[in-house]
Structure formats: structure tokens, C-alpha cells
């Protein structure tokens, strides 16, 4: 396993954990909400969070593959 592959493990693991957390947390909340419209509206929140987290993870993987492991050096 090369150095870039090792640096990609943490962002992927954190993304998976957070997406699962969002889904389970909001599924629990949705189970107790009345009305289908309210459930759908609240159900969009984990979907948006999950898509955002996956997008950020993909961008981070691209940075690591490009050799820019320390993204704070830009600031």
C-alpha cells in the first residue's frame, strides 16, 4: 500500500461513518413524525448532508492523489 492510499483511508472512513449517522439519526426522528409531507421534508436533510459529505470526500481524495496532502498550505 503506497503513501497516498494510506492517506485516503481516513477521509473515506469518516465519510462513511457520518453518512450512516445522518441516515440513522434522521430515520429515528422521521419514525415519530406525523404526516407524510413533514417526513419527506425532514428526510431531505440527511440526503443533502450525505451528498455534501461525499462531494467533500471526493475532492479530498483528488487533492491527495494530486500530491497536495497539506491543504492548509494554500492559506
PQR file with spaces between the fields and no chain letter, atoms N, CA, C, O and H, PARSE charges and radii, in Angstrom:
ATOM       1  N    UNK     1       0.856   -1.169    0.000 -0.4000 1.5000
ATOM       2  CA   UNK     1       0.000    0.000    0.000 -0.0000 2.0000
ATOM       3  C    UNK     1       0.910    1.242    0.000  0.5500 1.7000
ATOM       4  O    UNK     1       1.751    1.402    0.884 -0.5500 1.4000
ATOM       5  N    UNK     2       0.732    2.103   -0.987 -0.4000 1.5000
ATOM       6  CA   UNK     2       1.593    3.277   -1.053 -0.0000 2.0000
ATOM       7  C    UNK     2       1.101    4.380   -0.106  0.5500 1.7000
ATOM       8  O    UNK     2       0.055    4.256    0.531 -0.5500 1.4000
ATOM       9  H    UNK     2       0.049    1.974   -1.705  0.4000 1.0000
ATOM      10  N    UNK     3       1.881    5.450   -0.036 -0.4000 1.5000
ATOM      11  CA   UNK     3       1.605    6.514    0.922 -0.0000 2.0000
ATOM      12  C    UNK     3       0.284    7.229    0.638  0.5500 1.7000
ATOM      13  O    UNK     3      -0.429    7.611    1.566 -0.5500 1.4000
ATOM      14  H    UNK     3       2.731    5.550   -0.554  0.4000 1.0000
ATOM      15  N    UNK     4      -0.046    7.413   -0.655 -0.4000 1.5000
ATOM      16  CA   UNK     4      -1.304    8.088   -0.998 -0.0000 2.0000
ATOM      17  C    UNK     4      -2.519    7.266   -0.582  0.5500 1.7000
ATOM      18  O    UNK     4      -3.524    7.816   -0.131 -0.5500 1.4000
ATOM      19  H    UNK     4       0.533    7.103   -1.409  0.4000 1.0000
ATOM      20  N    UNK     5      -2.422    5.964   -0.734 -0.4000 1.5000
ATOM      21  CA   UNK     5      -3.548    5.098   -0.352 -0.0000 2.0000
ATOM      22  C    UNK     5      -3.804    5.148    1.144  0.5500 1.7000
ATOM      23  O    UNK     5      -4.955    5.129    1.581 -0.5500 1.4000
ATOM      24  H    UNK     5      -1.606    5.518   -1.101  0.4000 1.0000
ATOM      25  N    UNK     6      -2.742    5.211    1.927 -0.4000 1.5000
ATOM      26  CA   UNK     6      -2.898    5.280    3.378 -0.0000 2.0000
ATOM      27  C    UNK     6      -3.571    6.578    3.801  0.5500 1.7000
ATOM      28  O    UNK     6      -4.357    6.594    4.748 -0.5500 1.4000
ATOM      29  H    UNK     6      -1.807    5.226    1.572  0.4000 1.0000
ATOM      30  N    UNK     7      -3.264    7.666    3.101 -0.4000 1.5000
ATOM      31  CA   UNK     7      -3.840    8.963    3.455 -0.0000 2.0000
ATOM      32  C    UNK     7      -5.300    9.075    3.030  0.5500 1.7000
ATOM      33  O    UNK     7      -6.016    9.950    3.518 -0.5500 1.4000
ATOM      34  H    UNK     7      -2.625    7.653    2.331  0.4000 1.0000
ATOM      35  N    UNK     8      -5.755    8.205    2.127 -0.4000 1.5000
ATOM      36  CA   UNK     8      -7.157    8.230    1.686 -0.0000 2.0000
ATOM      37  C    UNK     8      -8.078    7.456    2.616  0.5500 1.7000
ATOM      38  O    UNK     8      -9.296    7.625    2.553 -0.5500 1.4000
ATOM      39  H    UNK     8      -5.174    7.494    1.730  0.4000 1.0000
ATOM      40  N    UNK     9      -7.531    6.621    3.466 -0.4000 1.5000
ATOM      41  CA   UNK     9      -8.363    5.778    4.320 -0.0000 2.0000
ATOM      42  C    UNK     9      -9.177    6.612    5.302  0.5500 1.7000
ATOM      43  O    UNK     9     -10.379    6.387    5.445 -0.5500 1.4000
ATOM      44  H    UNK     9      -6.542    6.483    3.517  0.4000 1.0000
ATOM      45  N    UNK    10      -8.555    7.560    5.976 -0.4000 1.5000
ATOM      46  CA   UNK    10      -9.244    8.351    6.999 -0.0000 2.0000
ATOM      47  C    UNK    10     -10.431    9.147    6.437  0.5500 1.7000
ATOM      48  O    UNK    10     -11.516    9.084    7.015 -0.5500 1.4000
ATOM      49  H    UNK    10      -7.579    7.742    5.861  0.4000 1.0000
ATOM      50  N    UNK    11     -10.269    9.894    5.330 -0.4000 1.5000
ATOM      51  CA   UNK    11     -11.437   10.621    4.812 -0.0000 2.0000
ATOM      52  C    UNK    11     -12.590    9.701    4.404  0.5500 1.7000
ATOM      53  O    UNK    11     -13.758   10.038    4.596 -0.5500 1.4000
ATOM      54  H    UNK    11      -9.388    9.945    4.860  0.4000 1.0000
ATOM      55  N    UNK    12     -12.257    8.549    3.847 -0.4000 1.5000
ATOM      56  CA   UNK    12     -13.308    7.622    3.415 -0.0000 2.0000
ATOM      57  C    UNK    12     -14.030    7.043    4.625  0.5500 1.7000
ATOM      58  O    UNK    12     -15.259    6.962    4.631 -0.5500 1.4000
ATOM      59  H    UNK    12     -11.308    8.275    3.691  0.4000 1.0000
ATOM      60  N    UNK    13     -13.287    6.641    5.641 -0.4000 1.5000
ATOM      61  CA   UNK    13     -13.903    6.060    6.843 -0.0000 2.0000
ATOM      62  C    UNK    13     -14.788    7.094    7.542  0.5500 1.7000
ATOM      63  O    UNK    13     -15.911    6.779    7.937 -0.5500 1.4000
ATOM      64  H    UNK    13     -12.289    6.707    5.635  0.4000 1.0000
ATOM      65  N    UNK    14     -14.297    8.313    7.697 -0.4000 1.5000
ATOM      66  CA   UNK    14     -15.072    9.367    8.350 -0.0000 2.0000
ATOM      67  C    UNK    14     -16.333    9.673    7.553  0.5500 1.7000
ATOM      68  O    UNK    14     -17.400    9.868    8.134 -0.5500 1.4000
ATOM      69  H    UNK    14     -13.385    8.569    7.376  0.4000 1.0000
ATOM      70  N    UNK    15     -16.223    9.718    6.235 -0.4000 1.5000
ATOM      71  CA   UNK    15     -17.397    9.979    5.393 -0.0000 2.0000
ATOM      72  C    UNK    15     -18.440    8.886    5.564  0.5500 1.7000
ATOM      73  O    UNK    15     -19.626    9.181    5.716 -0.5500 1.4000
ATOM      74  H    UNK    15     -15.356    9.559    5.762  0.4000 1.0000
ATOM      75  N    UNK    16     -18.018    7.640    5.542 -0.4000 1.5000
ATOM      76  CA   UNK    16     -18.962    6.525    5.695 -0.0000 2.0000
ATOM      77  C    UNK    16     -19.639    6.582    7.062  0.5500 1.7000
ATOM      78  O    UNK    16     -20.853    6.399    7.159 -0.5500 1.4000
ATOM      79  H    UNK    16     -17.055    7.400    5.419  0.4000 1.0000
ATOM      80  N    UNK    17     -18.870    6.833    8.108 -0.4000 1.5000
ATOM      81  CA   UNK    17     -19.442    6.903    9.456 -0.0000 2.0000
ATOM      82  C    UNK    17     -20.459    8.034    9.562  0.5500 1.7000
ATOM      83  O    UNK    17     -21.544    7.841   10.110 -0.5500 1.4000
ATOM      84  H    UNK    17     -17.884    6.981    8.028  0.4000 1.0000
ATOM      85  N    UNK    18     -20.118    9.208    9.044 -0.4000 1.5000
ATOM      86  CA   UNK    18     -21.040   10.345    9.140 -0.0000 2.0000
ATOM      87  C    UNK    18     -22.302   10.151    8.308  0.5500 1.7000
ATOM      88  O    UNK    18     -23.392   10.516    8.748 -0.5500 1.4000
ATOM      89  H    UNK    18     -19.236    9.365    8.598  0.4000 1.0000
ATOM      90  N    UNK    19     -22.171    9.585    7.119 -0.4000 1.5000
ATOM      91  CA   UNK    19     -23.362    9.349    6.288 -0.0000 2.0000
ATOM      92  C    UNK    19     -24.284    8.341    6.966  0.5500 1.7000
ATOM      93  O    UNK    19     -25.500    8.529    6.977 -0.5500 1.4000
ATOM      94  H    UNK    19     -21.285    9.288    6.761  0.4000 1.0000
ATOM      95  N    UNK    20     -23.725    7.283    7.525 -0.4000 1.5000
ATOM      96  CA   UNK    20     -24.549    6.303    8.249 -0.0000 2.0000
ATOM      97  C    UNK    20     -25.202    6.948    9.464  0.5500 1.7000
ATOM      98  O    UNK    20     -26.369    6.682    9.755 -0.5500 1.4000
ATOM      99  H    UNK    20     -22.737    7.130    7.516  0.4000 1.0000
ATOM     100  N    UNK    21     -24.459    7.796   10.177 -0.4000 1.5000
ATOM     101  CA   UNK    21     -25.017    8.505   11.332 -0.0000 2.0000
ATOM     102  C    UNK    21     -26.185    9.383   10.914  0.5500 1.7000
ATOM     103  O    UNK    21     -27.238    9.354   11.551 -0.5500 1.4000
ATOM     104  H    UNK    21     -23.511    8.012    9.940  0.4000 1.0000
ATOM     105  N    UNK    22     -26.015   10.167    9.846 -0.4000 1.5000
ATOM     106  CA   UNK    22     -27.103   11.033    9.374 -0.0000 2.0000
ATOM     107  C    UNK    22     -28.344   10.220    9.034  0.5500 1.7000
ATOM     108  O    UNK    22     -29.457   10.588    9.410 -0.5500 1.4000
ATOM     109  H    UNK    22     -25.160   10.191    9.329  0.4000 1.0000
ATOM     110  N    UNK    23     -28.153    9.132    8.334 -0.4000 1.5000
ATOM     111  CA   UNK    23     -29.295    8.312    7.915 -0.0000 2.0000
ATOM     112  C    UNK    23     -30.005    7.720    9.133  0.5500 1.7000
ATOM     113  O    UNK    23     -31.230    7.789    9.227 -0.5500 1.4000
ATOM     114  H    UNK    23     -27.249    8.833    8.029  0.4000 1.0000
ATOM     115  N    UNK    24     -29.254    7.143   10.057 -0.4000 1.5000
ATOM     116  CA   UNK    24     -29.877    6.522   11.233 -0.0000 2.0000
ATOM     117  C    UNK    24     -30.539    7.551   12.141  0.5500 1.7000
ATOM     118  O    UNK    24     -31.646    7.326   12.630 -0.5500 1.4000
ATOM     119  H    UNK    24     -28.258    7.087    9.981  0.4000 1.0000
ATOM     120  N    UNK    25     -29.874    8.670   12.367 -0.4000 1.5000
ATOM     121  CA   UNK    25     -30.418    9.712   13.242 -0.0000 2.0000
ATOM     122  C    UNK    25     -31.734   10.263   12.687  0.5500 1.7000
ATOM     123  O    UNK    25     -32.726   10.363   13.410 -0.5500 1.4000
ATOM     124  H    UNK    25     -28.975    8.853   11.969  0.4000 1.0000
ATOM     125  N    UNK    26     -31.735   10.612   11.424 -0.4000 1.5000
ATOM     126  CA   UNK    26     -32.942   11.177   10.848 -0.0000 2.0000
ATOM     127  C    UNK    26     -34.020   10.119   10.616  0.5500 1.7000
ATOM     128  O    UNK    26     -35.207   10.446   10.639 -0.5500 1.4000
ATOM     129  H    UNK    26     -30.929   10.531   10.837  0.4000 1.0000
ATOM     130  N    UNK    27     -33.642    8.874   10.395 -0.4000 1.5000
ATOM     131  CA   UNK    27     -34.648    7.808   10.283 -0.0000 2.0000
ATOM     132  C    UNK    27     -35.372    7.641   11.615  0.5500 1.7000
ATOM     133  O    UNK    27     -36.583    7.422   11.644 -0.5500 1.4000
ATOM     134  H    UNK    27     -32.678    8.608   10.376  0.4000 1.0000
ATOM     135  N    UNK    28     -34.637    7.744   12.707 -0.4000 1.5000
ATOM     136  CA   UNK    28     -35.252    7.662   14.033 -0.0000 2.0000
ATOM     137  C    UNK    28     -36.214    8.832   14.250  0.5500 1.7000
ATOM     138  O    UNK    28     -37.321    8.642   14.753 -0.5500 1.4000
ATOM     139  H    UNK    28     -33.653    7.922   12.683  0.4000 1.0000
ATOM     140  N    UNK    29     -35.799   10.018   13.877 -0.4000 1.5000
ATOM     141  CA   UNK    29     -36.665   11.194   14.027 -0.0000 2.0000
ATOM     142  C    UNK    29     -37.898   11.081   13.140  0.5500 1.7000
ATOM     143  O    UNK    29     -39.010   11.382   13.574 -0.5500 1.4000
ATOM     144  H    UNK    29     -34.900   10.173   13.468  0.4000 1.0000
ATOM     145  N    UNK    30     -37.702   10.647   11.897 -0.4000 1.5000
ATOM     146  CA   UNK    30     -38.814   10.545   10.945 -0.0000 2.0000
ATOM     147  C    UNK    30     -39.846    9.527   11.421  0.5500 1.7000
ATOM     148  O    UNK    30     -41.039    9.691   11.164 -0.5500 1.4000
ATOM     149  H    UNK    30     -36.798   10.403   11.544  0.4000 1.0000
ATOM     150  N    UNK    31     -39.405    8.488   12.104 -0.4000 1.5000
ATOM     151  CA   UNK    31     -40.330    7.451   12.564 -0.0000 2.0000
ATOM     152  C    UNK    31     -41.394    8.010   13.510  0.5500 1.7000
ATOM     153  O    UNK    31     -42.494    7.465   13.597 -0.5500 1.4000
ATOM     154  H    UNK    31     -38.437    8.354   12.313  0.4000 1.0000
ATOM     155  N    UNK    32     -41.073    9.092   14.217 -0.4000 1.5000
ATOM     156  CA   UNK    32     -42.014    9.645   15.183 -0.0000 2.0000
ATOM     157  C    UNK    32     -42.749   10.887   14.687  0.5500 1.7000
ATOM     158  O    UNK    32     -43.540   11.468   15.430 -0.5500 1.4000
ATOM     159  H    UNK    32     -40.179    9.535   14.146  0.4000 1.0000
ATOM     160  N    UNK    33     -42.507   11.298   13.459 -0.4000 1.5000
ATOM     161  CA   UNK    33     -43.185   12.483   12.923 -0.0000 2.0000
ATOM     162  C    UNK    33     -44.515   12.103   12.294  0.5500 1.7000
ATOM     163  O    UNK    33     -44.629   11.064   11.643 -0.5500 1.4000
ATOM     164  H    UNK    33     -41.865   10.826   12.855  0.4000 1.0000
ATOM     165  N    UNK    34     -45.517   12.944   12.490 -0.4000 1.5000
ATOM     166  CA   UNK    34     -46.799   12.692   11.828 -0.0000 2.0000
ATOM     167  C    UNK    34     -46.800   13.291   10.423  0.5500 1.7000
ATOM     168  O    UNK    34     -46.122   14.288   10.172 -0.5500 1.4000
ATOM     169  H    UNK    34     -45.424   13.788   13.019  0.4000 1.0000
ATOM     170  N    UNK    35     -47.539   12.702    9.533 -0.4000 1.5000
ATOM     171  CA   UNK    35     -47.736   13.258    8.196 -0.0000 2.0000
ATOM     172  C    UNK    35     -46.607   12.937    7.240  0.5500 1.7000
ATOM     173  O    UNK    35     -45.427   12.998    7.587 -0.5500 1.4000
ATOM     174  H    UNK    35     -48.089   11.893    9.737  0.4000 1.0000
ATOM     175  N    UNK    36     -47.004   12.593    6.026 -0.4000 1.5000
ATOM     176  CA   UNK    36     -46.034   12.183    5.015 -0.0000 2.0000
ATOM     177  C    UNK    36     -45.232   13.369    4.487  0.5500 1.7000
ATOM     178  O    UNK    36     -44.051   13.220    4.174 -0.5500 1.4000
ATOM     179  H    UNK    36     -47.962   12.543    5.745  0.4000 1.0000
ATOM     180  N    UNK    37     -45.845   14.530    4.385 -0.4000 1.5000
ATOM     181  CA   UNK    37     -45.145   15.700    3.845 -0.0000 2.0000
ATOM     182  C    UNK    37     -44.030   16.133    4.792  0.5500 1.7000
ATOM     183  O    UNK    37     -42.920   16.431    4.351 -0.5500 1.4000
ATOM     184  H    UNK    37     -46.804   14.651    4.640  0.4000 1.0000
ATOM     185  N    UNK    38     -44.317   16.168    6.074 -0.4000 1.5000
ATOM     186  CA   UNK    38     -43.297   16.529    7.059 -0.0000 2.0000
ATOM     187  C    UNK    38     -42.158   15.509    7.061  0.5500 1.7000
ATOM     188  O    UNK    38     -40.993   15.883    7.199 -0.5500 1.4000
ATOM     189  H    UNK    38     -45.218   15.926    6.432  0.4000 1.0000
ATOM     190  N    UNK    39     -42.481   14.239    6.910 -0.4000 1.5000
ATOM     191  CA   UNK    39     -41.457   13.199    6.858 -0.0000 2.0000
ATOM     192  C    UNK    39     -40.565   13.368    5.630  0.5500 1.7000
ATOM     193  O    UNK    39     -39.350   13.185    5.711 -0.5500 1.4000
ATOM     194  H    UNK    39     -43.427   13.935    6.798  0.4000 1.0000
ATOM     195  N    UNK    40     -41.166   13.717    4.500 -0.4000 1.5000
ATOM     196  CA   UNK    40     -40.381   13.923    3.285 -0.0000 2.0000
ATOM     197  C    UNK    40     -39.473   15.139    3.417  0.5500 1.7000
ATOM     198  O    UNK    40     -38.317   15.102    2.995 -0.5500 1.4000
ATOM     199  H    UNK    40     -42.153   13.866    4.434  0.4000 1.0000
ATOM     200  N    UNK    41     -39.988   16.211    3.999 -0.4000 1.5000
ATOM     201  CA   UNK    41     -39.174   17.410    4.172 -0.0000 2.0000
ATOM     202  C    UNK    41     -37.991   17.158    5.110  0.5500 1.7000
ATOM     203  O    UNK    41     -36.871   17.585    4.832 -0.5500 1.4000
ATOM     204  H    UNK    41     -40.926   16.241    4.342  0.4000 1.0000
ATOM     205  N    UNK    42     -38.243   16.467    6.212 -0.4000 1.5000
ATOM     206  CA   UNK    42     -37.173   16.156    7.149 -0.0000 2.0000
ATOM     207  C    UNK    42     -36.229   15.117    6.538  0.5500 1.7000
ATOM     208  O    UNK    42     -35.040   15.107    6.858 -0.5500 1.4000
ATOM     209  H    UNK    42     -39.153   16.120    6.439  0.4000 1.0000
ATOM     210  N    UNK    43     -36.732   14.257    5.680 -0.4000 1.5000
ATOM     211  CA   UNK    43     -35.907   13.252    5.020 -0.0000 2.0000
ATOM     212  C    UNK    43     -34.922   13.831    4.023  0.5500 1.7000
ATOM     213  O    UNK    43     -33.928   13.185    3.694 -0.5500 1.4000
ATOM     214  H    UNK    43     -37.697   14.265    5.420  0.4000 1.0000
ATOM     215  N    UNK    44     -35.178   15.030    3.539 -0.4000 1.5000
ATOM     216  CA   UNK    44     -34.255   15.673    2.611 -0.0000 2.0000
ATOM     217  C    UNK    44     -32.964   16.123    3.303  0.5500 1.7000
ATOM     218  O    UNK    44     -31.916   16.214    2.665 -0.5500 1.4000
ATOM     219  H    UNK    44     -35.986   15.555    3.806  0.4000 1.0000
ATOM     220  N    UNK    45     -33.040   16.397    4.581 -0.4000 1.5000
ATOM     221  CA   UNK    45     -31.868   16.885    5.319 -0.0000 2.0000
ATOM     222  C    UNK    45     -30.713   15.881    5.281  0.5500 1.7000
ATOM     223  O    UNK    45     -29.603   16.264    4.910 -0.5500 1.4000
ATOM     224  H    UNK    45     -33.892   16.323    5.100  0.4000 1.0000
ATOM     225  N    UNK    46     -30.926   14.601    5.651 -0.4000 1.5000
ATOM     226  CA   UNK    46     -29.785   13.676    5.587 -0.0000 2.0000
ATOM     227  C    UNK    46     -29.315   13.431    4.158  0.5500 1.7000
ATOM     228  O    UNK    46     -28.138   13.158    3.926 -0.5500 1.4000
ATOM     229  H    UNK    46     -31.827   14.289    5.952  0.4000 1.0000
ATOM     230  N    UNK    47     -30.228   13.526    3.209 -0.4000 1.5000
ATOM     231  CA   UNK    47     -29.839   13.357    1.812 -0.0000 2.0000
ATOM     232  C    UNK    47     -28.882   14.471    1.388  0.5500 1.7000
ATOM     233  O    UNK    47     -27.867   14.206    0.743 -0.5500 1.4000
ATOM     234  H    UNK    47     -31.185   13.748    3.397  0.4000 1.0000
ATOM     235  N    UNK    48     -29.200   15.701    1.745 -0.4000 1.5000
ATOM     236  CA   UNK    48     -28.344   16.839    1.413 -0.0000 2.0000
ATOM     237  C    UNK    48     -27.005   16.729    2.142  0.5500 1.7000
ATOM     238  O    UNK    48     -25.952   16.940    1.540 -0.5500 1.4000
ATOM     239  H    UNK    48     -30.024   15.916    2.268  0.4000 1.0000
ATOM     240  N    UNK    49     -27.041   16.401    3.435 -0.4000 1.5000
ATOM     241  CA   UNK    49     -25.801   16.225    4.198 -0.0000 2.0000
ATOM     242  C    UNK    49     -24.944   15.108    3.601  0.5500 1.7000
ATOM     243  O    UNK    49     -23.732   15.263    3.449 -0.5500 1.4000
ATOM     244  H    UNK    49     -27.896   16.230    3.924  0.4000 1.0000
ATOM     245  N    UNK    50     -25.565   14.003    3.269 -0.4000 1.5000
ATOM     246  CA   UNK    50     -24.828   12.863    2.714 -0.0000 2.0000
ATOM     247  C    UNK    50     -24.167   13.194    1.385  0.5500 1.7000
ATOM     248  O    UNK    50     -23.003   12.860    1.164 -0.5500 1.4000
ATOM     249  H    UNK    50     -26.549   13.877    3.391  0.4000 1.0000
ATOM     250  N    UNK    51     -24.900   13.844    0.511 -0.4000 1.5000
ATOM     251  CA   UNK    51     -24.341   14.235   -0.789 -0.0000 2.0000
ATOM     252  C    UNK    51     -23.189   15.220   -0.581  0.5500 1.7000
ATOM     253  O    UNK    51     -22.159   15.121   -1.247 -0.5500 1.4000
ATOM     254  H    UNK    51     -25.846   14.116    0.690  0.4000 1.0000
ATOM     255  N    UNK    52     -23.357   16.159    0.331 -0.4000 1.5000
ATOM     256  CA   UNK    52     -22.289   17.121    0.623 -0.0000 2.0000
ATOM     257  C    UNK    52     -21.046   16.442    1.157  0.5500 1.7000
ATOM     258  O    UNK    52     -19.932   16.764    0.744 -0.5500 1.4000
ATOM     259  H    UNK    52     -24.194   16.240    0.872  0.4000 1.0000
ATOM     260  N    UNK    53     -21.228   15.502    2.075 -0.4000 1.5000
ATOM     261  CA   UNK    53     -20.083   14.787    2.643 -0.0000 2.0000
ATOM     262  C    UNK    53     -19.360   13.956    1.578  0.5500 1.7000
ATOM     263  O    UNK    53     -18.130   13.904    1.562 -0.5500 1.4000
ATOM     264  H    UNK    53     -22.133   15.240    2.411  0.4000 1.0000
ATOM     265  N    UNK    54     -20.106   13.318    0.706 -0.4000 1.5000
ATOM     266  CA   UNK    54     -19.493   12.515   -0.349 -0.0000 2.0000
ATOM     267  C    UNK    54     -18.730   13.414   -1.323  0.5500 1.7000
ATOM     268  O    UNK    54     -17.643   13.055   -1.777 -0.5500 1.4000
ATOM     269  H    UNK    54     -21.105   13.360    0.719  0.4000 1.0000
ATOM     270  N    UNK    55     -19.292   14.572   -1.640 -0.4000 1.5000
ATOM     271  CA   UNK    55     -18.615   15.523   -2.528 -0.0000 2.0000
ATOM     272  C    UNK    55     -17.292   15.989   -1.920  0.5500 1.7000
ATOM     273  O    UNK    55     -16.266   16.026   -2.599 -0.5500 1.4000
ATOM     274  H    UNK    55     -20.175   14.863   -1.271  0.4000 1.0000
ATOM     275  N    UNK    56     -17.326   16.342   -0.636 -0.4000 1.5000
ATOM     276  CA   UNK    56     -16.110   16.796    0.045 -0.0000 2.0000
ATOM     277  C    UNK    56     -15.068   15.676    0.099  0.5500 1.7000
ATOM     278  O    UNK    56     -13.875   15.932   -0.064 -0.5500 1.4000
ATOM     279  H    UNK    56     -18.160   16.312   -0.084  0.4000 1.0000
ATOM     280  N    UNK    57     -15.504   14.460    0.324 -0.4000 1.5000
ATOM     281  CA   UNK    57     -14.588   13.321    0.358 -0.0000 2.0000
ATOM     282  C    UNK    57     -13.938   13.110   -1.008  0.5500 1.7000
ATOM     283  O    UNK    57     -12.736   12.856   -1.082 -0.5500 1.4000
ATOM     284  H    UNK    57     -16.474   14.252    0.456  0.4000 1.0000
ATOM     285  N    UNK    58     -14.700   13.210   -2.071 -0.4000 1.5000
ATOM     286  CA   UNK    58     -14.151   13.057   -3.418 -0.0000 2.0000
ATOM     287  C    UNK    58     -13.129   14.151   -3.711  0.5500 1.7000
ATOM     288  O    UNK    58     -12.076   13.880   -4.288 -0.5500 1.4000
ATOM     289  H    UNK    58     -15.676   13.416   -2.011  0.4000 1.0000
ATOM     290  N    UNK    59     -13.435   15.380   -3.318 -0.4000 1.5000
ATOM     291  CA   UNK    59     -12.491   16.480   -3.516 -0.0000 2.0000
ATOM     292  C    UNK    59     -11.202   16.235   -2.718  0.5500 1.7000
ATOM     293  O    UNK    59     -10.108   16.497   -3.217 -0.5500 1.4000
ATOM     294  H    UNK    59     -14.291   15.601   -2.850  0.4000 1.0000
ATOM     295  N    UNK    60     -11.323   15.745   -1.510 -0.4000 1.5000
ATOM     296  CA   UNK    60     -10.144   15.465   -0.680 -0.0000 2.0000
ATOM     297  C    UNK    60      -9.301   14.362   -1.295  0.5500 1.7000
ATOM     298  O    UNK    60      -8.073   14.447   -1.272 -0.5500 1.4000
ATOM     299  H    UNK    60     -12.212   15.531   -1.104  0.4000 1.0000
ATOM     300  N    UNK    61      -9.925   13.335   -1.842 -0.4000 1.5000
ATOM     301  CA   UNK    61      -9.193   12.251   -2.496 -0.0000 2.0000
ATOM     302  C    UNK    61      -8.445   12.781   -3.716  0.5500 1.7000
ATOM     303  O    UNK    61      -7.310   12.377   -3.972 -0.5500 1.4000
ATOM     304  H    UNK    61     -10.922   13.266   -1.861  0.4000 1.0000
ATOM     305  N    UNK    62      -9.075   13.685   -4.472 -0.4000 1.5000
ATOM     306  CA   UNK    62      -8.396   14.290   -5.621 -0.0000 2.0000
ATOM     307  C    UNK    62      -7.181   15.087   -5.170  0.5500 1.7000
ATOM     308  O    UNK    62      -6.143   15.054   -5.830 -0.5500 1.4000
ATOM     309  H    UNK    62      -9.997   14.013   -4.264  0.4000 1.0000
ATOM     310  N    UNK    63      -7.295   15.806   -4.048 -0.4000 1.5000
ATOM     311  CA   UNK    63      -6.162   16.560   -3.523 -0.0000 2.0000
ATOM     312  C    UNK    63      -5.023   15.627   -3.136  0.5500 1.7000
ATOM     313  O    UNK    63      -3.860   15.903   -3.431 -0.5500 1.4000
ATOM     314  H    UNK    63      -8.138   15.832   -3.512  0.4000 1.0000
ATOM     315  N    UNK    64      -5.355   14.535   -2.481 -0.4000 1.5000
ATOM     316  CA   UNK    64      -4.322   13.584   -2.054 -0.0000 2.0000
ATOM     317  C    UNK    64      -3.642   12.949   -3.263  0.5500 1.7000
ATOM     318  O    UNK    64      -2.419   12.810   -3.287 -0.5500 1.4000
ATOM     319  H    UNK    64      -6.300   14.312   -2.242  0.4000 1.0000
ATOM     320  N    UNK    65      -4.432   12.564   -4.267 -0.4000 1.5000
ATOM     321  CA   UNK    65      -3.856   11.966   -5.468 -0.0000 2.0000
ATOM     322  C    UNK    65      -2.985   12.963   -6.224  0.5500 1.7000
ATOM     323  O    UNK    65      -2.008   12.583   -6.869 -0.5500 1.4000
ATOM     324  H    UNK    65      -5.426   12.677   -4.247  0.4000 1.0000
ATOM     325  N    UNK    66      -3.345   14.236   -6.142 -0.4000 1.5000
ATOM     326  CA   UNK    66      -2.564   15.266   -6.817 -0.0000 2.0000
ATOM     327  C    UNK    66      -1.314   15.654   -6.063  0.5500 1.7000
ATOM     328  O    UNK    66      -0.554   16.500   -6.534 -0.5500 1.4000
ATOM     329  H    UNK    66      -4.138   14.545   -5.618  0.4000 1.0000
ATOM     330  N    UNK    67      -1.080   15.067   -4.916 -0.4000 1.5000
ATOM     331  CA   UNK    67       0.124   15.334   -4.154 -0.0000 2.0000
ATOM     332  C    UNK    67      -0.001   16.507   -3.205  0.5500 1.7000
ATOM     333  O    UNK    67       0.998   16.965   -2.650 -0.5500 1.4000
ATOM     334  H    UNK    67      -1.698   14.379   -4.533  0.4000 1.0000
ATOM     335  N    UNK    68      -1.206   16.996   -3.014 -0.4000 1.5000
ATOM     336  CA   UNK    68      -1.416   18.138   -2.124 -0.0000 2.0000
ATOM     337  C    UNK    68      -2.047   17.646   -0.828  0.5500 1.7000
ATOM     338  O    UNK    68      -3.219   17.905   -0.551 -0.5500 1.4000
ATOM     339  H    UNK    68      -2.017   16.624   -3.465  0.4000 1.0000
ATOM     340  N    UNK    69      -1.256   16.937   -0.046 -0.4000 1.5000
ATOM     341  CA   UNK    69      -1.771   16.361    1.190 -0.0000 2.0000
ATOM     342  C    UNK    69      -2.074   17.415    2.238  0.5500 1.7000
ATOM     343  O    UNK    69      -3.037   17.283    2.994 -0.5500 1.4000
ATOM     344  H    UNK    69      -0.305   16.727   -0.271  0.4000 1.0000
ATOM     345  N    UNK    70      -1.265   18.456    2.289 -0.4000 1.5000
ATOM     346  CA   UNK    70      -1.434   19.510    3.287 -0.0000 2.0000
ATOM     347  C    UNK    70      -2.208   20.659    2.657  0.5500 1.7000
ATOM     348  O    UNK    70      -1.605   21.591    2.125 -0.5500 1.4000
ATOM     349  H    UNK    70      -0.483   18.563    1.675  0.4000 1.0000
ATOM     350  N    UNK    71      -3.531   20.606    2.710 -0.4000 1.5000
ATOM     351  CA   UNK    71      -4.336   21.631    2.053 -0.0000 2.0000
ATOM     352  C    UNK    71      -4.301   22.966    2.786  0.5500 1.7000
ATOM     353  O    UNK    71      -4.766   23.969    2.244 -0.5500 1.4000
ATOM     354  H    UNK    71      -4.021   19.849    3.143  0.4000 1.0000
ATOM     355  N    UNK    72      -3.764   23.007    4.003 -0.4000 1.5000
ATOM     356  CA   UNK    72      -3.650   24.267    4.732 -0.0000 2.0000
ATOM     357  C    UNK    72      -2.525   25.140    4.186  0.5500 1.7000
ATOM     358  O    UNK    72      -2.451   26.323    4.518 -0.5500 1.4000
ATOM     359  H    UNK    72      -3.387   22.192    4.444  0.4000 1.0000
ATOM     360  N    UNK    73      -1.653   24.579    3.358 -0.4000 1.5000
ATOM     361  CA   UNK    73      -0.555   25.362    2.814 -0.0000 2.0000
ATOM     362  C    UNK    73      -1.024   26.431    1.837  0.5500 1.7000
ATOM     363  O    UNK    73      -0.261   27.336    1.499 -0.5500 1.4000
ATOM     364  H    UNK    73      -1.713   23.618    3.088  0.4000 1.0000
ATOM     365  N    UNK    74      -2.270   26.338    1.381 -0.4000 1.5000
ATOM     366  CA   UNK    74      -2.810   27.331    0.462 -0.0000 2.0000
ATOM     367  C    UNK    74      -3.179   28.625    1.164  0.5500 1.7000
ATOM     368  O    UNK    74      -3.335   29.658    0.514 -0.5500 1.4000
ATOM     369  H    UNK    74      -2.889   25.603    1.656  0.4000 1.0000
ATOM     370  N    UNK    75      -3.318   28.584    2.473 -0.4000 1.5000
ATOM     371  CA   UNK    75      -3.847   29.758    3.191 -0.0000 2.0000
ATOM     372  C    UNK    75      -2.792   30.493    3.947  0.5500 1.7000
ATOM     373  O    UNK    75      -3.084   31.497    4.597 -0.5500 1.4000
ATOM     374  H    UNK    75      -3.191   27.745    3.001  0.4000 1.0000
